[in-house]
Amino acid sequence: MVGRRVATAGGVLGLAVGVPVAVLLLGLRRKYPPVVDAARRFARDVGNPRMLRSAGGSGANASILRHVGRTSGKPYETPVTAVPTPDGFVIALPYGATTDWLKNLLAAGSATLVHDGQTQVVDRPEVVPVAQAAQDFSAGERRVLRVLGVGECVRLHRCEP
């Protein structure tokens, strides 16, 4: 049959992977609650435990934010991507400013960040627009933030020893 396409295994696999990835990216970019909630649950239950194995170490991609529950007082460790700045760190908020770890951090006003093998006490968390902290991110990081529609980040200041 001339002009008809025959579905190949690669084409079907490409659709099977490509469509969910596109839905995920579009859902995160538009902050569609069911997609954002599903991504957060997956990160919390699957991604975070795996990331914590190497986070905070020298050369690791992720840092560890140690914070205390705002109502329970329970200690938590959350892997985050902290970017060093001259006076502290900045952390992009791909899921928005309503995550539990951020609420805990804002309520406490301080936390401990393990970054590149060094432990730092940080305080004065401040949620700011990504545009206000753009100079702290690399060009590649800024592109990823734009693609994901990340509009906010949290700025942390190093406490003097």
C-alpha positions in Angstrom: 0.0 0.0 0.0 1.6 3.2 -1.2 1.3 6.2 1.1 0.4 4.3 4.3 2.7 4.2 7.1 3.3 1.1 9.1 3.7 1.6 12.8 7.1 0.4 14.0 8.1 -0.7 17.4 10.3 2.4 17.7 7.5 4.7 16.7 5.0 3.2 19.1 7.6 3.3 21.9 8.4 6.9 21.0 4.8 7.8 21.4 4.4 5.8 24.6 7.3 7.7 26.1 6.9 11.1 24.4 3.3 11.7 25.1 3.6 11.3 28.9 6.7 13.4 29.0 5.0 16.1 27.1 2.0 16.0 29.4 4.3 16.1 32.4 6.3 19.1 31.1 3.1 21.0 30.0 1.4 20.2 33.3 4.4 21.4 35.4 4.8 24.5 33.2 1.1 25.4 33.6 1.1 24.4 37.3 -1.9 22.0 36.6 -2.5 20.7 40.2 -3.0 17.0 39.4 0.3 16.9 37.4 2.2 18.9 40.0 0.8 16.8 42.9 1.7 13.6 41.1 5.2 14.8 40.3 5.7 15.9 43.9 4.5 12.5 45.2 6.8 10.6 42.9 9.8 12.8 43.9 9.0 12.4 47.6 8.4 8.6 47.5 10.8 7.5 44.8 13.3 10.2 43.8 14.2 11.8 47.1 15.2 8.5 48.9 17.5 7.7 46.1 18.9 11.2 45.9 19.6 11.3 49.6 22.2 8.5 49.2 24.7 10.8 47.5 23.3 14.3 48.2 25.4 16.7 50.0 28.7 15.0 49.2 31.6 16.5 47.4 30.7 16.9 43.7 27.1 15.7 44.2 24.3 17.3 42.1 22.0 17.7 45.1 22.4 19.2 48.5 20.6 18.2 51.7 18.4 20.6 53.5 17.9 19.7 57.1 14.8 21.3 58.6 12.3 20.8 61.4 8.6 20.2 60.9 6.6 23.3 61.7 3.9 21.5 63.8 5.5 18.1 64.6 9.0 19.4 65.5 10.3 16.2 63.7 13.6 16.6 61.9 13.6 16.1 58.1 16.1 15.9 55.3 15.1 17.0 51.8 17.4 16.8 48.7 17.4 20.2 46.9 19.5 21.7 44.1 21.2 24.6 45.9 23.2 27.1 43.8 25.9 28.9 45.8 25.8 32.7 45.8 28.2 35.2 47.4 26.2 35.4 50.6 24.4 32.0 50.7 22.4 29.9 48.3 19.4 30.0 46.0 17.1 27.1 45.4 14.6 27.0 42.5 11.0 26.0 43.4 9.7 23.8 40.5 6.6 22.8 42.4 5.9 26.3 43.7 6.0 27.9 47.1 3.6 25.4 48.8 5.9 22.5 49.4 6.1 21.3 53.0 9.9 21.6 53.2 9.6 25.3 52.2 6.7 25.9 54.7 8.9 24.3 57.4 11.9 26.4 56.4 9.9 29.7 56.4 8.3 28.9 59.8 11.6 28.0 61.4 13.6 30.9 59.7 16.7 28.7 59.5 18.0 25.3 58.5 21.2 23.4 57.8 22.3 22.9 54.3 24.9 20.2 53.4 26.4 21.3 50.1 29.5 19.9 48.4 30.7 18.2 51.5 30.3 21.3 53.7 27.7 21.9 56.3 26.3 25.4 56.5 23.7 27.0 58.7 21.4 29.2 56.6 18.7 31.6 57.7 16.5 34.4 56.5 14.7 32.4 53.8 13.1 34.6 51.3 10.9 33.6 48.3 11.8 35.7 45.3 11.0 35.7 41.6 13.5 33.7 39.5 14.1 36.9 37.5 15.5 38.5 40.6 18.0 35.7 41.1 18.7 34.9 37.4 22.3 36.0 37.7 22.9 33.2 40.2 21.8 30.4 37.8 23.9 29.2 34.8 22.5 29.7 31.3 21.6 26.0 31.2 19.8 26.2 34.5 17.9 29.3 33.3 16.8 27.4 30.2 15.5 24.5 32.3 13.7 26.8 34.6 12.0 28.5 31.7 11.0 25.2 30.1 9.5 24.0 33.4 7.8 27.4 34.0 9.6 27.9 37.3 8.8 31.4 38.5 10.1 31.4 42.1 13.1 30.4 44.1 14.1 30.7 47.7 17.2 32.7 48.7 19.1 31.6 51.8 21.8 33.5 53.7 24.8 31.9 55.3 25.0 32.4 59.1 28.4 33.5 60.2 30.2 30.9 62.4 
